[in-house]
Amino acid sequence: MEQERLPRVAITHGDTNGIGYEVILKAFDDPTMLELCTPIVYGAPKVAAYHAKAIGVEPQFNIINKADDAKDGRLNLLTVIDEEVKVTFGEPTPEAGDAALRAINRAVSDYQKDAFDVLVTAPVFKNSIPGFKGHTDFIEQCLNDGNKGLTILMNEDLRVALVTNNVALKDVSEAITKQKVIEKATLLHNALRRDLRIANPRIAVLGLNPRCGEDGELGTEEQEVIIPAIKELSDSGIQVFGPYAADDFFGSCAYYRFDAVLAMYHDQGQTPFKALALEGGIRFTAGLKLVRTAPAHGTFFHLAGRNKCDERSLRNAIYTAIDVFRNRDNYDEPLKNPLPKLYHERRDDSEKVRFNVPRNKDDGNAAAPLRRNAPNNDAEQTIAIE
């Protein structure tokens, strides 16, 4: 029996002045990781060696120039940057931002050539990369296939997605529309079913205003936008509930009763997640063809080069990316060859005999097709096997 091919996991090195290489090296210090996947680190060998020396690790990289050369059972390092890159631990610099961007750009380009299966990104500092709005936005633009991504912060107990992301607080109210709430909730619902294999997910929707606006006294967004969106989503068969006041919702641990939470803006969702679930938490970009995950934490500049970072978030990001990749295959497999629909158009004489009832001897009229609740028009009648 042919052995199943290990998933190929691309890992970008992140900001080279941060903790990307440290958590990568520590994650693959456990040999069992190489039994789960074939890692391909997109980065710079000289920078990797500098980080390894700083934390007292002897890396065993397999240096390659293209993804096709990656070997199973090895920590492969694909050379994106061969020249010297100055490393200044803990400081954001344009050089570090450029090195991070070059790795991301090469990885997404290789994905479009089917060079690997999933992408895991080490943290970057956005301000070091001009015009960079985040991995999700960057990947959307590169793939340019019309699909929109949705970032889900998650661990075993909590999953949080946002209606608005990276929007100034003064602009949040205007940015929240009924259509946007419906769009994000639908993306979240689909990801829970297809990517995480939750058959009938329950989603909690948070309000925008304190105490959900108190019937319009503290704001009308709940009445005019959020509640109508929840109703339309419920009518379409998606299980959404709310709106809930965020302070009471998280304070009473109500999130345990739901499969995911849809927050209205950045701090409303990110702050409770990082307070409750940062350790080991991850970011998962749903909605795109490319499976992308990342640690939930940032560059941790204050810890860079000091051998004090915990690699669990990166490990969990790798585990989740592999799980999602396989879940999608399992979910999509039965849909590849659906049973054909059986149909009968009333005016198709060649098929009439199958549906005709015996003609009454005393009835001079032609026999009519036997149908239940038939409409009074000539529309095609369909019998479908779902």
Residue pairs with C-beta under 8 A, 6 or more apart in sequence:
6 36
6 37
6 38
6 72
7 36
7 37
7 38
7 117
7 118
7 321
7 322
7 325
7 326
8 37
8 38
8 40
8 67
8 70
8 115
8 116
8 117
8 118
9 37
9 38
9 39
9 40
9 116
9 117
9 118
9 119
9 120
9 318
9 321
9 322
10 40
10 42
10 67
10 107
10 110
10 111
10 115
10 116
10 118
10 119
10 120
11 24
11 39
11 40
11 41
11 42
11 119
11 120
11 121
11 122
11 318
12 20
12 41
12 42
12 43
12 100
12 103
12 104
12 107
12 119
12 120
12 121
12 122
13 20
13 21
13 24
13 41
13 42
13 43
13 44
13 47
13 48
13 99
13 100
13 103
13 122
14 20
14 100
14 103
14 121
14 122
14 123
14 124
14 299
15 92
15 96
15 97
15 99
15 100
15 122
15 123
15 124
15 125
15 128
15 299
16 44
16 47
16 85
16 87
16 95
16 96
16 99
16 100
17 87
17 88
17 89
17 90
17 91
17 92
17 93
17 96
17 299
17 301
17 304
18 96
18 122
18 123
18 124
18 125
18 298
18 299
18 300
18 301
18 304
19 122
19 123
19 299
19 300
19 303
19 304
19 309
20 122
20 123
20 299
21 43
21 47
21 48
21 51
21 52
21 122
22 51
22 55
22 304
22 305
22 307
22 309
22 311
23 122
23 295
23 309
23 310
23 311
23 313
23 314
24 41
24 122
24 311
24 314
25 48
25 51
25 52
25 55
25 57
25 59
26 57
26 309
26 311
27 33
27 311
27 314
27 315
27 318
28 34
28 39
28 75
29 57
30 315
33 39
33 315
33 318
34 72
34 73
34 74
34 75
36 318
36 319
36 322
37 318
37 322
38 70
38 71
38 72
38 73
38 74
38 76
39 75
39 76
39 318
40 64
40 67
40 70
40 76
40 77
40 78
40 115
40 116
41 48
41 61
41 75
41 76
41 77
41 78
42 78
42 80
42 103
42 104
42 106
42 107
42 110
43 77
43 78
43 79
43 80
43 81
43 99
43 103
44 79
44 80
44 81
44 82
44 85
44 99
45 61
45 63
45 77
45 79
45 82
46 82
46 84
46 85
47 81
47 85
47 87
47 99
48 59
48 61
48 77
49 59
50 87
51 87
51 305
52 58
52 59
54 89
54 305
54 307
55 305
55 306
55 307
56 307
59 75
60 74
60 75
61 74
61 75
61 76
61 77
62 70
62 71
62 74
62 75
62 76
62 77
63 77
63 79
64 70
64 76
64 77
64 78
64 79
65 78
65 79
66 78
66 115
67 78
67 110
67 115
67 116
68 115
69 76
70 76
70 78
78 106
80 102
80 103
80 106
81 99
81 102
81 103
85 95
85 96
85 99
86 93
86 95
87 96
88 96
89 301
89 304
89 305
89 306
90 301
90 302
90 304
90 305
91 301
92 125
92 127
92 128
92 299
92 301
93 128
94 128
96 125
96 128
97 124
97 125
97 127
97 128
97 129
97 130
97 132
98 129
100 124
100 125
100 128
100 129
101 124
101 129
101 132
104 121
104 124
104 135
104 138
105 142
107 116
107 119
108 119
108 138
108 139
108 142
108 143
108 290
109 142
110 116
111 119
111 290
112 142
112 143
117 291
117 325
118 290
118 291
118 292
118 293
118 321
118 322
118 324
118 325
119 139
119 290
119 291
119 292
119 293
119 321
120 292
120 293
120 294
120 314
120 317
120 318
120 321
121 135
121 292
121 293
121 294
122 294
122 295
122 314
123 294
123 295
123 297
123 298
123 299
123 300
124 132
124 135
124 299
125 298
125 299
125 301
126 132
126 133
126 134
132 138
133 166
134 151
134 165
134 166
135 285
135 292
135 294
136 149
136 150
136 151
136 285
136 288
136 292
137 149
139 149
139 285
139 288
139 290
139 292
140 147
140 148
140 149
140 288
143 288
143 289
143 290
145 289
147 287
147 288
147 289
148 183
148 187
148 287
148 288
149 285
149 286
149 287
149 288
149 292
150 161
150 184
150 187
150 188
150 191
150 285
150 286
150 287
151 161
151 162
151 165
151 283
151 284
151 285
151 286
152 159
152 160
152 161
152 188
152 191
152 260
152 283
152 284
152 285
152 286
153 159
153 160
153 161
153 269
153 270
153 273
153 277
153 281
153 282
153 283
153 296
154 160
154 277
154 281
154 282
154 283
154 284
154 320
155 277
155 280
155 281
155 282
155 296
155 316
157 255
157 256
157 276
157 277
158 255
158 261
158 273
158 276
158 277
159 192
159 259
159 260
159 261
160 260
160 261
160 262
160 263
160 269
160 270
160 272
160 273
161 184
161 187
161 188
161 260
161 261
161 262
161 263
161 269
161 286
162 184
162 262
162 263
162 264
162 265
162 266
162 268
162 269
162 270
163 176
163 180
163 181
163 184
163 262
163 263
163 264
163 265
164 172
164 175
164 176
164 180
164 264
164 265
164 266
165 266
166 266
167 175
167 265
167 266
169 265
169 267
172 208
172 264
172 265
173 208
173 219
173 221
176 208
176 221
176 225
176 226
176 264
176 265
177 225
178 225
178 226
178 228
178 229
178 232
181 205
181 225
181 226
181 229
181 230
181 262
182 229
182 232
182 233
184 262
185 203
185 205
185 229
185 233
185 238
185 240
185 262
186 233
186 238
187 286
187 287
188 203
188 260
188 262
188 286
189 201
189 203
189 238
189 239
189 240
190 286
190 287
191 284
191 286
191 287
192 198
192 201
192 203
192 259
192 260
193 199
193 201
193 331
194 327
194 328
194 331
194 332
195 284
195 286
195 291
195 324
195 327
195 328
196 323
196 324
196 327
197 327
197 330
197 331
198 259
200 239
201 239
201 259
201 260
202 239
202 241
202 257
202 258
202 259
202 260
203 238
203 239
203 240
203 241
203 258
203 259
203 260
203 261
203 262
204 240
204 241
204 242
204 244
204 249
204 254
204 255
204 257
204 258
204 260
204 261
204 262
205 226
205 229
205 230
205 240
205 241
205 242
205 243
205 244
205 261
205 262
206 242
206 243
206 244
206 245
206 246
206 249
206 261
206 262
206 263
206 264
206 268
206 269
207 213
207 221
207 222
207 226
207 242
207 243
207 244
207 245
207 246
207 264
208 219
208 221
208 222
208 226
208 243
208 264
208 265
209 218
209 219
209 221
209 222
210 218
210 245
211 218
211 245
212 222
212 243
212 244
212 245
213 219
213 220
213 221
213 222
213 223
215 223
216 223
222 243
226 242
226 243
226 264
227 243
230 240
230 241
230 242
230 243
233 240
234 240
240 262
241 258
244 254
246 263
246 268
246 272
248 254
249 255
249 261
250 272
250 276
255 261
261 269
263 269
273 281
273 296
274 281
274 296
277 296
278 296
278 297
279 310
279 312
279 313
280 312
280 313
280 316
281 295
281 296
281 297
281 313
281 316
282 293
282 294
282 295
282 296
282 313
282 316
282 317
282 320
283 293
283 294
283 295
283 296
283 317
284 292
284 293
284 320
284 321
284 324
285 291
285 292
285 293
291 321
291 324
291 325
291 328
292 321
293 317
293 318
293 320
293 321
293 324
294 317
295 313
295 314
295 316
295 317
296 313
297 313
300 309
303 309
339 385
340 385
341 382
341 383
341 384
341 385
342 383
342 384
342 385
343 380
343 381
343 382
343 383
343 384
344 351
344 354
344 355
344 369
344 381
344 382
344 383
345 351
345 380
345 381
346 369
346 378
346 380
346 381
347 378
352 369
355 369
355 370
355 371
356 367
356 368
356 369
356 370
357 367
357 368
357 370
358 367
359 366
359 367
369 381
371 381
374 381
